[in-house]
Amino acid sequence: MSAPGAEAGAAAAHATVQWAGEILHLLPAHAIWWPAGRTLFVADLHLGKAASYRAQGQPVPGGTTADNLARLDALIAIHQPTRVVFLGDFLHAASGRTPAVLAALHHWRERHAALDMTLVRGNHDDRAGNPPPEARINVVDEPWLLGPFACCHHPQTHPTHFVLAGHLHPVCRLNGPARDRLRLPCFVSELGLAILPAFGAFTGGHALQPRPGRRFHAIGGERVWAAP
């Protein structure tokens, strides 16, 4: 069960939207909670990315896999989902499938043995390979339909369903009064499509430009809000 006050704190921080006739919560933890479907949506976890860089001799810091999985633990504890849907790029690269990364994944999955998990295959999954069979993660191709949503990795349109996607690691730019600029991870939505920010640490971001019909929900200060 979640800690006392955890739900209230999460509720104060998230932004509520209505897409495809469903209420969704855009979470400051870079995920979407669908209360009616008891489902968490997460994009671009990129497990093992730092390990893959170290395998190439680049001295990047460790601990990102443990941090990513701990953040997922916290979301699961707060929301008590019955399903987690990963919108592509679960593992970063074949070189990141180190014994330490796979062991951390194994222990994390054991902590959530009863939870249904689905991975919508992304471009990095094609190169890194599927999660190991003992992770018991159902792997599907895009678009994968769930209720009114088309779960994808690559942003696209669908003739009948609202698309939830990742891939772009979106960030938005905010301009301050002193000519200063701030780049923040964000959720991006437009007609029939929403793009989630990257969940994984050490993933970078791509600035998407404003255009008619496109909305940004920025993440900062442990809150989500509609950006101007």
Secondary structure, DSSP 4 states (H G I P E B T S, - for coil): -PPTTHHHHHHHHSEEEEETTEEEEEETTTEEEETTTTEEEE----BTHHHHHHHTT----S-HHHHHHHHHHHHHHHH--SEEEE-S-SB--GGG--HHHHHHHHHHHHHTTTSEEEEE--HHHHHH-PPPGGG--EEEPSPEEETTEEE-SS----SSSEEEE-SS-EEEEEE-TTS-EEEEEEEEEETTEEEPPP-SSS---EEPPP-TT-EEEEEETTEEEE--
